[in-house]
Amino acid sequence: MSLHEETLSQIDNAAKIMDLDAEMKAYLERPQKIHQVAFPVKMDDGSVQMFDGFRVQHNNLAGPYKGGIRFAPEVDLDEVKALATWMSIKCAVVGIPLGGGKGGVTVDAKKLSQTEKERLTRAFVQAIADYIGPAQDVPAPDMYTDSQVMAWATDEYMKLKGGDQMGVFTGKPLEFGGSAGREEATAQGGVYIWNEYAQRNAIEPSKTKVIVQGFGNAGSNVARMLHNEGYLVVGISDSKGGLYCDHGIEIEQAIVCKVEYGAVNECEHAAINYNQIEEGHACKRVTNEELLEQECDLLVLSALENQITEDNASNVKAKYIFELANGPTNPNADEILSKNNVVLLPDILMNAGGVTVSYFEWVQNATNYYWQAEEVQNRLKEIMLNAFDRVESNRSKFNCSYREAAFITALERLSNLAKLRGVLS
């Protein structure tokens, strides 16, 4: 099953539970527009290479299309369609006035120099400029893109279109129209919901062992936040592998070491909390796959799609799973985890903090008035907890999983918007 097919199966499952009208389901499943482009980029050695780019605009019932741009070798139309669909659902879950889109370029960004990456960014913006804009489609950073890429992209768009177009991209540097709190927003939004869930279910941080798969921006931030709140983080990993230390890991030391050595599994010497080592405790290097199967209470998935599948779901020992990555658990794995009484808090709810603060940035760009970090955090917390309440209500109403309840919450909102606007009349 492809990633897009998995996404459609999730919609189909929620639609059956809520008894969504078949015509409405068919409308909400399909992207409204698909843009596929090929464009040349001059490389540092003087050669010219062709690259394939995509921008899928899934649904704009709630507002302009919104979603990241990734530079990665595996980017293809199927992946981008799936991610664009998830963005529509995600924005609808948290109730912000934006739709869903996604984009990307098929490229190994790790092999590009900084100047090549800039030229690639500007060439891609030139290729899609007529399809995006502050009132039309607002891209953001994603895999292997960052605030610097968004600054180049915004600059290029304004050169092409003229005027103040600062709101065309979000995730920009703070000095160039970015929002306070954007860097940690994805992790922070998820932590707000997790803390609420933990409080409602009497989960004590000091007695809760946590594994975080993925130690990029979202993963390192969530590890730091949970560590600072008293959780015992026992496992971390990046694309090269990870560490599992049953006595706990000093997260700040691990973050510094990761920057210095470039890989988590090179950080045993820095990551271990030596003061807490007791006889019988151990720290070992593990693969990403092995990390998922280690002993813990909470497993945070912050890496890539399809990390937990039917092949390894039965080996997961965590009681709770908190998804920060997009699509880290496939539908077959969902069924296995549910049978094993694992509580899973889904990506379309838990990682929506990123797009929510992107929405804040878009609003601040439009008004040219910028908020302090405290105001951003207060607004983010309110939106995330209100969304959690709506999902929790649907979970109780339909006696379903959190993922199903989140999809139902989103489909209800989009269906109501379609009816109000007379889309299928």
C-alpha positions in Angstrom: 0.0 0.0 0.0 1.5 3.4 -1.0 1.6 6.3 1.4 -1.3 8.0 -0.4 -3.3 4.8 -0.3 -2.7 4.6 3.5 -4.0 8.1 3.9 -7.1 7.4 1.9 -7.7 4.2 4.0 -7.6 6.4 7.2 -10.2 8.8 5.7 -12.3 5.9 4.6 -12.2 4.3 8.0 -13.2 7.5 9.8 -15.9 8.2 7.2 -17.5 4.8 7.9 -17.5 5.4 11.6 -19.1 8.8 11.3 -21.4 7.8 8.4 -20.0 10.6 6.1 -21.9 11.1 2.9 -20.2 9.2 0.0 -20.2 12.2 -2.3 -18.6 14.4 0.4 -16.0 11.7 1.1 -15.1 11.5 -2.6 -14.7 15.3 -2.7 -12.5 15.5 0.4 -10.3 12.6 -0.8 -9.0 14.1 -4.0 -6.5 17.0 -4.5 -8.0 20.0 -6.1 -4.8 20.9 -8.1 -1.5 19.1 -8.9 1.5 21.1 -10.2 4.5 19.1 -11.5 7.5 21.0 -12.8 10.9 20.4 -14.2 13.6 23.1 -14.0 17.3 23.6 -14.6 19.9 24.5 -11.9 23.5 25.6 -12.6 25.8 23.6 -10.3 29.1 24.8 -8.8 31.2 22.9 -11.4 29.4 24.8 -14.2 27.2 22.0 -15.3 23.4 22.3 -15.5 21.2 19.6 -13.9 17.4 19.1 -14.3 15.3 18.6 -11.2 11.7 17.5 -10.7 9.4 19.5 -8.3 5.9 19.2 -7.1 3.2 21.3 -5.4 0.0 19.5 -4.5 -2.9 21.7 -3.4 -5.4 19.4 -1.7 -8.2 21.5 -0.3 -8.8 25.2 0.4 -12.3 25.1 2.0 -11.0 26.6 5.2 -8.5 29.0 3.6 -5.3 29.2 1.5 -3.4 26.0 0.9 -0.7 25.4 3.6 2.1 23.0 3.9 5.8 22.4 3.7 8.4 22.0 1.0 10.9 19.2 1.3 14.2 18.6 -0.5 14.8 14.8 -0.4 15.7 11.9 -2.8 12.4 10.0 -2.1 10.1 12.9 -3.0 7.6 11.8 -5.6 4.0 12.6 -6.5 2.5 9.9 -4.3 4.3 11.1 -1.2 3.4 14.7 -1.8 -0.3 13.9 -2.4 -0.4 12.0 0.9 1.3 14.8 2.8 -1.0 17.4 1.3 -4.0 15.4 2.3 -2.7 15.2 5.8 -2.2 18.9 5.9 -5.9 19.5 5.1 -6.8 17.2 7.9 -4.3 18.7 10.3 -5.4 22.3 9.8 -9.0 21.2 10.2 -8.3 19.3 13.4 -6.9 22.4 15.1 -9.5 24.7 13.5 -7.2 27.2 11.8 -8.3 29.1 8.7 -6.0 27.3 6.3 -6.3 24.4 3.9 -3.8 21.7 2.9 -0.9 21.6 0.5 2.6 20.1 0.2 5.6 20.5 -2.1 9.0 19.1 -2.7 12.0 18.6 -5.0 13.5 15.3 -5.7 17.1 15.9 -4.7 19.7 14.7 -2.2 20.1 18.0 -0.4 23.0 16.6 1.6 25.1 16.6 -1.6 24.4 20.2 -2.4 26.7 23.1 -1.5 25.0 26.1 0.1 25.2 28.1 -3.1 23.6 25.1 -5.1 20.9 24.9 -2.5 20.1 28.6 -2.9 20.0 28.3 -6.7 17.8 25.3 -6.5 15.4 27.1 -4.1 15.1 30.2 -6.3 14.6 28.1 -9.5 11.9 26.1 -7.8 10.1 29.3 -6.7 10.3 30.6 -10.2 8.7 27.4 -11.5 5.8 27.5 -9.0 5.4 31.3 -8.4 2.1 31.6 -10.3 0.5 28.9 -8.1 1.4 30.3 -4.6 0.9 33.5 -2.7 -0.2 34.9 0.7 -3.9 34.6 -0.3 -3.5 31.4 -2.4 -0.9 28.9 -1.1 1.6 29.5 1.7 4.5 27.0 1.8 6.8 26.4 4.8 9.9 24.4 5.7 10.0 20.6 5.8 12.5 17.8 5.5 16.0 19.3 4.6 14.6 22.8 4.2 14.9 25.5 6.9 14.4 29.2 7.7 17.3 30.1 5.4 15.6 28.3 2.5 12.4 30.2 3.3 14.3 33.5 3.3 15.7 32.8 -0.2 12.2 31.6 -1.4 10.5 34.7 0.0 13.1 37.0 -1.5 12.8 35.3 -4.9 9.0 35.5 -4.9 9.0 39.2 -4.0 11.5 39.9 -6.8 9.1 38.1 -9.2 5.8 39.6 -8.0 6.9 42.9 -6.4 5.5 44.6 -3.3 5.2 43.3 0.3 4.7 39.6 -0.1 6.2 38.6 3.2 3.4 36.1 4.0 4.0 33.9 1.0 6.2 31.6 3.0 6.3 30.9 6.7 9.1 29.4 8.9 11.3 32.4 8.0 14.1 33.7 10.2 12.9 35.9 13.1 14.8 38.9 11.5 13.0 38.5 8.2 9.3 38.2 9.1 9.4 35.0 11.2 7.5 34.3 14.4 8.8 33.9 17.9 8.4 30.3 18.9 8.4 28.8 15.5 11.5 26.6 15.9 10.1 24.7 18.8 6.4 24.9 17.8 6.0 21.3 16.6 7.4 19.8 19.7 5.7 22.3 22.0 2.3 21.7 20.6 2.6 18.0 21.1 3.9 18.4 24.6 1.0 20.6 25.6 -1.4 17.8 24.6 0.7 15.1 26.1 0.9 16.9 29.5 -2.9 17.3 29.4 -3.3 13.6 28.6 -0.8 12.6 31.3 -2.6 14.8 33.9 -6.0 13.3 33.1 -4.7 9.8 33.3 -2.5 10.2 36.4 0.8 9.6 34.6 3.8 10.6 36.8 6.7 12.0 34.9 9.4 10.7 37.2 8.0 7.1 36.8 7.7 7.4 33.0 10.6 6.2 30.7 10.6 7.9 27.3 12.2 6.9 24.0 12.5 9.6 21.2 13.1 8.2 17.7 14.5 11.1 15.5 16.8 13.7 17.0 16.3 16.6 14.5 14.6 19.8 15.4 11.3 18.3 16.6 12.9 15.3 18.3 15.6 17.1 20.2 13.1 19.8 21.3 10.6 17.3 22.6 13.3 15.3 24.3 14.6 18.5 26.0 11.0 19.5 27.0 10.1 16.1 28.5 13.5 15.8 30.3 13.0 19.3 31.8 9.6 18.2 33.1 11.0 15.3 34.9 10.6 12.4 32.4 13.4 9.9 32.2 14.5 9.9 28.6 16.2 6.5 28.0 16.6 6.4 24.3 17.3 8.7 21.4 18.3 8.2 17.7 19.0 9.9 14.4 19.3 8.6 10.9 22.7 6.9 11.7 21.4 5.0 14.8 20.8 5.6 18.5 21.5 5.1 22.1 19.5 3.3 24.8 20.5 4.0 28.4 18.1 2.5 30.9 19.3 4.8 33.6 18.5 7.9 31.5 20.3 10.3 29.1 21.4 13.9 29.8 19.6 15.6 26.9 21.5 18.9 26.8 24.8 17.0 26.6 23.4 14.8 23.9 22.3 17.8 21.8 25.7 19.4 22.1 27.5 16.2 21.3 25.2 15.5 18.2 26.2 18.9 16.8 29.9 18.2 17.5 30.0 14.6 16.2 27.1 14.5 13.8 25.6 11.3 15.1 23.8 10.4 18.3 25.4 7.0 18.5 28.8 8.7 18.9 27.7 10.3 22.1 27.8 7.6 24.7 30.5 9.5 26.6 28.4 12.7 26.7 24.9 11.5 26.9 25.1 9.3 29.9 24.1 10.7 33.3 27.1 9.2 35.1 25.8 10.4 38.5 22.8 8.1 38.3 24.5 4.9 37.1 23.8 2.0 39.4 25.0 -1.5 39.3 23.1 -3.5 36.7 22.3 -0.5 34.5 23.5 -0.3 30.9 23.9 2.0 27.9 24.2 0.6 24.4 24.2 1.6 20.8 21.2 0.5 18.8 19.8 0.9 15.3 16.6 2.9 14.7 14.7 -0.3 14.3 16.0 -1.8 17.5 15.3 1.4 19.5 11.5 1.1 18.7 11.5 -2.3 20.5 13.3 -1.3 23.7 11.6 -1.1 27.1 9.8 2.2 27.8 6.5 3.8 28.7 6.2 6.5 26.1 7.6 6.2 22.6 7.8 9.5 20.6 8.1 9.1 16.9 9.9 12.1 15.3 11.6 10.6 12.3 10.1 9.4 9.0 7.0 7.7 7.6 6.2 4.0 8.1 8.5 3.4 11.1 6.0 1.1 12.8 4.4 -1.4 10.5 2.8 -4.8 10.7 6.3 -6.3 10.8 7.4 -4.7 14.1 4.2 -3.4 15.8 3.8 -6.5 18.0 7.4 -6.0 19.3 6.7 -2.4 20.6 6.8 -2.4 24.4 5.6 1.2 24.9 2.3 1.8 26.6 1.8 5.1 24.8 2.9 6.4 21.4 3.1 10.1 20.6 3.6 10.9 16.9 5.5 14.0 15.9 6.6 12.8 12.5 4.1 12.6 9.6 2.7 9.1 9.1 5.2 7.1 11.2 2.7 4.3 11.9 0.8 2.5 9.0 -2.8 1.4 9.2 -1.9 -2.3 9.7 0.3 -1.4 12.6 -2.5 0.7 14.1 -4.7 -2.4 14.3 -2.0 -4.4 16.1 -1.1 -1.7 18.5 -4.8 -1.2 19.4 -5.2 -5.0 20.1 -2.2 -4.7 22.4 -3.9 -1.8 24.2 -1.2 0.7 23.2 -2.6 4.3 23.3 -1.5 6.2 20.2 -1.8 10.0 20.0 -1.8 10.7 16.2 0.4 12.9 14.0 -2.5 15.0 12.6 -3.1 16.2 16.2 0.2 16.0 17.9 2.4 17.7 15.3 -0.1 20.5 14.4 1.8 23.0 16.6 4.1 23.7 13.7 1.4 24.7 11.3 -0.4 26.6 14.0 2.6 28.8 14.7 3.0 29.1 10.9 -0.5 30.4 10.9 0.5 32.9 13.5 3.4 34.0 11.4 1.1 34.5 8.4 -1.2 36.6 10.5 1.7 38.7 11.8 3.0 39.2 8.3 -0.4 40.4 7.1 -0.7 43.0 10.0 3.0 43.8 10.2 2.6 43.5 14.0 4.7 40.8 15.8 4.0 39.0 19.0 6.2 38.2 21.9 7.1 34.6 22.6 4.8 34.4 25.6 1.8 35.5 23.6 2.7 32.9 20.9 2.9 30.1 23.5 -0.3 31.1 25.2 -2.2 31.2 21.9 -0.7 27.9 20.8 -1.6 26.1 24.0 -5.2 27.3 23.8 -5.6 26.1 20.2 -3.9 22.7 20.9 -5.9 21.9 24.1 -9.2 23.0 22.4 -8.4 20.6 19.6 -7.6 17.8 22.0 -10.9 18.4 23.7 -12.8 18.1 20.4 -10.9 14.9 19.5 -11.5 13.4 23.0 -15.2 14.2 22.7 -15.4 12.4 19.3 -13.4 9.5 20.7 -16.0 9.0 23.5 -19.0 9.6 21.2 -17.9 7.1 18.5 -16.0 4.7 20.8 -12.9 4.8 18.5 -9.2 5.4 18.6 -7.6 8.8 18.9 -6.5 8.7 15.2 -10.1 7.9 14.1 -11.4 10.6 16.3 -9.0 13.2 14.9 -9.9 12.3 11.4 -13.6 12.5 12.3 -13.1 15.9 13.9 -11.4 17.2 10.7 -13.9 15.6 8.3 -16.8 17.1 10.3 -15.3 20.6 10.0 -14.5 20.3 6.3 -17.9 18.7 5.5 -19.7 21.6 7.3 -17.6 24.2 5.4 -18.4 22.5 2.1 -22.1 22.6 2.9 -22.0 26.2 4.0 -20.3 27.2 0.8 -22.6 25.0 -1.4 -19.6 23.1 -2.9 -21.7 20.1 -3.9 -24.9 21.9 -4.6 
